[in-house]
Amino acid sequence: MDHTIEVRGLTKHYRSTLAVDALSFDVAPGAVTGFLGPNGAGKSTAMRMILGLDAPDAGHARIGGRRYRELRRPLREVGALLEAKAFHPGRSAAAHLTALAAANDIPRSRVAEVLELVGLEGAARRRAGRFSLGMAQRLGLAAALIGDPGVLVLDEPVNGLDPEGIHWLRSLLRSLAAEGRTVFVSSHLIGEMALTADRLVVIGAGRLVADTSVAELSARYGSLETAFLSLTSAGVEYRGKAAS
């Protein structure tokens, strides 16, 4: 399938609050695309709409030209991590992943593979409810990878990770993108995005304020931190050169 994420005119209100305002951008395969914005900017809401968990008031989101609910084998095509502790606390890590694999016709052997990939092979039989936030994030990432998908949508995956874990995740995301996958990862941490992402989609108050490469944005403003502060405070839109 085509692994491009296409967002066009996404708009979402929660009563009188405009959470996402006519948001449009593309996320292409083969690169890590960072979704950057302050807390409350609308990143999680936009991701939920991409994954069909919230219905937009206007606009649409497509993955490979289809809505998420139209995908025949969702976990084999799109892996998502929106909530670190989205598992039954009484189940072990292995049992949680085994249930996901069985429900999606994924070989059981994949469970051991992803547990090793995220560094949880030694905690496979432990109850997930006793995991630290960092371990829960790793389990959530294992669940996102269980179907070996071509698209990854990850919301603040570095939360709870120690410096070694952040370095590990950065390397993993870049290696997955190098395999030709679409990697879309949100964060409010400017420095981390500078080290992890190839391209950036920056939003403020639910609106797009930048869609460009990390290198171009840094060159234009002197630093990524300056660019972020300038764009989100002014609310102006900046689109860099199209990805090659």
N, C-alpha and C positions, 0 to 999 in steps of 0.2 A: 504494500500500500504506500501511497504518498504520505510522508511523515510530517508534512508542513501543518502547523497550527495557524489557522486564519481567524482573526477576530475583526468584526466589522460593525461599528456603531453600537457596541454593547452599552446598554444603559440600565441601571437598576436603582429603584427607590425603595427605601424602607420607611413607610409612612411619609413623613415630611423631609426625610433625609435623602439626599442624592448621593448614593454610595459610589456609583460608576457612571461617568458622563460621556456618552458617545465615543467610547474607546475603540480604536482601530489600530491593528498592527499584525505582523506576521512573525512566526518563529520558525526558522528553517532548520533542517537537519544538518549535522556535521559541525555544530558549534554549541557552546554553552551560552545560552541567552539568559542574562540576569533580569529579573523583574524587580526594579528598585523603587522604593518610595518610603516616606515616613510611616510610622504606625498609624493606621486609620486611613491610609491613602486609597484603599479599595483593592489592594492586591488579592487578598483572600477571596473577596466577593467575585472578582473577575475570574479567578481560578475555579471557583465553584460553578460559575456559569459555563466555563469551557468544558467542565466535566458533567454538566447536566444536573448538578445538585440544586442549583437555583435557576429559576426561569427568568430570563431578561424581560424588562418592560419593552425594550426595542433592541434591534440588532440581532446578530447571531454569531456563533462560534462554530468552527468546523475543524475537524482533524482528518487530514487526507480527503477533504471534500465532503465529509459526513459528520453529522452530529454524533456526539458520544453514544447516545442511546441507539444509534443505528449500527454501531460496530457489532459484528457477528461474534467476535471473541475478544471482549474488552481487555481482559488482563494480559492477553497475548499481544495486544496492539498498543495499549496505553497503561503505563504504571503511574500511580499517583500516591503521594504522601501529603495529606492535608492536616492530619491530626496525629500526633505522635502516639497517643495511647488509644488508638481505635482498635482495641482488641478486648476479648474477655479476660479479665484479670486472673481468673482461675485456671486458664489454659496455659500450658507450656508454650514456649516459642515454637517448638517443633509441631505441636498440635495445632496451633493457630495457622501455620503455613501449610500444614497437611490438609486442613479443611479447605483452605483457599485453592490449593492444587486440585483436590478432588472435585470441587464445585465447577472448575473451569477446564477439566479434562487435561490437566498438566501432569506429566509423569512425576511420581512421588520422589524419584531420585533428585528432582530439582530442589527439593527442600534442603537437603544436605549441602547442595552446591551454593545456594544463596546464603545459608547460615555461615558457611566458611567465608564467602565473599565479604560479608559485613562484619566478620570477626566475632560471631556469636556461637560458634560450634561448641565451645565449652559450656555454654549456658542453655543449650537446646532443650533440656528437660526441666529447667527452672520455670516456676510460675511467672508469667509475664507481668502480673500485677505487682511483683516485687522489684521490677527493674527500675533503675534510675532513669531520668529523662534521657540521658545520652544513650543508654541501652535500648530504651523504647524507640528512639529515633532510628537506631540501627535495625531494629525489628520492622519498623514501618518501611524502611528502605528495602529490606529483604522482601516484604510483601509486594512492594512496587515492582521489584525485579523478578518475581516468581515466574511470570509468563514470558520472560526474555523479550520485553516489548521494544518497539522501535521509537516510542515516545515516552518521555518521563516528565511529569508535572509535579514539582516538589515545592511545598510551601514552608519556608524558613527551616530547612533541614539541619542547619548548624546549631540550632537552639539546644542547649544542654550538652553539647560535645566539648571535651577538653581540647587544648591546643593540638595534641597529637591526633585526636579524632577529626578535627577540622582539616588538618593537613591531609589526612587519609581521604576524607570525603572530597576535597578539592581534586586530588589526583584521580579518584574514581570517576567523578563527573567528567573530567577532561578526557579520560580514556574511553568512556562510553560515547562521548561526542565524536571522538576520533574514529570510532567504529561506524559512524554515519547515522547515529541516533539523534533525535531531537531532544535536547535537554533544556527545560524551562524551569528556572529555579528562582524563587522570590527571596528577598532579604531586605532588611533596613540597614544592614551593615555595609557601609560604603567601601571600607578597606578590603573586606572579604570579597566583594564583587570585583574589585580592581584586580585581585589575584586569581579569581576563578573564571570570570565571564569573558567571552570574546565580544559579545554584543550586549547592549543594554536597552531595555524598555523602561523608561522612568515615568512614573505617574505622581501626581500631586492632587489631592482633593478629587480623586476619581477621574482626572483628565490626563491624557497623554501630554508629557512635556518634553520627552526626548526619545528618539528611536535611532540608534546609531551604534558604531563600534566604540569599545572602551578607549582604544587608542585615539580615535578622532575626537571624542568628547574631551579627553584629557588634554590633547594638544590645543583645542580651541579655548579652553578655560584655564589652562595652566596646571590643573590637577582635577581629579575626579571629585574630590571633596568640594572644591570651589564650584564646579559645574552643578553638582547636586544641590547645593545651597542656593545658587543663583536661579536655577530653573524651577525648583519647587516653591521658592518664595515669590518669584515673579509670575509664575503660572503661564509662562510663554512656551510655545511649542518649538522644538528644534528637531529637525530630521536630517540626519547625516546622509552620506552616500550610501546607496543601496549595497547590500552584501554582494560580493563577487561570487 
